[in-house]
Amino acid sequence: MFIEGSLLADYLLIGIIILIFASFVAGFLDAVAGGAGLILVPAFFIAGKMAFIIGIPLVLASISGNYLGSHLTLKSGDKIIKPLIFTAIAILFISLGVKYIW
């Protein structure tokens, strides 16, 4: 589909790597704060919007993020989790401010 070594193939690979990392982080935060994964996955599957080639690595990254997040929560408790949640919320507010105010 893509020519090996082409710019488009490189961007696609970088995009997939970023998605895998984002899925790992989302899985970690989902394990800490809860989420709607059990509702969204069947909804996307029923709607026919499931991209399995991209989704399988993202699911594996999410599972490992959930595993790491749950074990980190059990080991360290509030001293690490609260700053992580605060940082994630601060980044969200800053990104929304940049997107909608400036």
N, C-alpha and C positions, 0 to 999 in steps of 0.2 A: 504494500500500500504506500509506504513512504520509501524514498531513496535513502539508503544507509548513509549516514553522515550529513544529511541535508539539515538545513536550519529548522524546518518544520518538525522533523523527527526529534531534533534536540529540544525544541520547545515543548513538544508533547511529553518527552521523558521528564523534563524538569517539572512540568505541570503535574504529572502523576506522582513524582516524588514529593512535591509540596502537598498534594492531596493525602498521601499516605501519612505524612507527618501531622497534618491537620487532623486527620482521623484519629491518630494516636493521642493527640492532645485532647480532642473532644471526648474520646473514650475515658481518658483519665478524669476529666471534669465531670463526665456523666456518672462515673463511679462515686465521685465525691458528692455531687449536688443532685443527682437524679436527672432524668430526661424523658424524652418521648420516643425513644428508639423502638419500643415495642409496638407503638402505634404507626410510626412512619414507614417502617420496612414493609409490613403487609399492604399498606396503602399504595406505596410505589409499585409493589409487585402486582397488585390487582389492576392498577392503572397501566401496566405495561411499560413503565418508565425505568425498569431495573436494567442497568448496564453491568452484567456479570463480570466482564473482563476487567473493568475498573473496580467494581464493587468487592470482589473477593480479596484483593490486597488491602482495601480499606477496612473490610471486616476483620481481617487478621490484625491490622494495626489497632483497631478499636478494642479488640479482645485483649491484646497485650497492654493497652493503656488502661483498660478497666482493671486488669489484674494488678498492674503496678499501683494504680490509684487506691485500690482497696487495701492492699498490703501496706502502703505508705500511711494511709489513714489509721489503720490498726496499730502500726508501730509508733508513729509520732503524735497522733492525736491532733489537737488544735494548733500546736506551735508552728506547724508547716502548712496546714490546710487553710487556715484563715488568711495568711498573707497571699497564698496562691489565688484564692477566690477574690480577694480584694484587688490583686493585680489584674486578674482577668476582667473584672468589672470596670476597673479604671481604663484599661485598654479599650474596652467596648465603648465607654462614654467618650473617650478621646476620638476614636474612629467615627462615631456618630456625629460628634461635634464638627470634625473636619469635613465630613460628607455633607451635612445639612446646613451648617452655619457659614462656613467659608466658601 
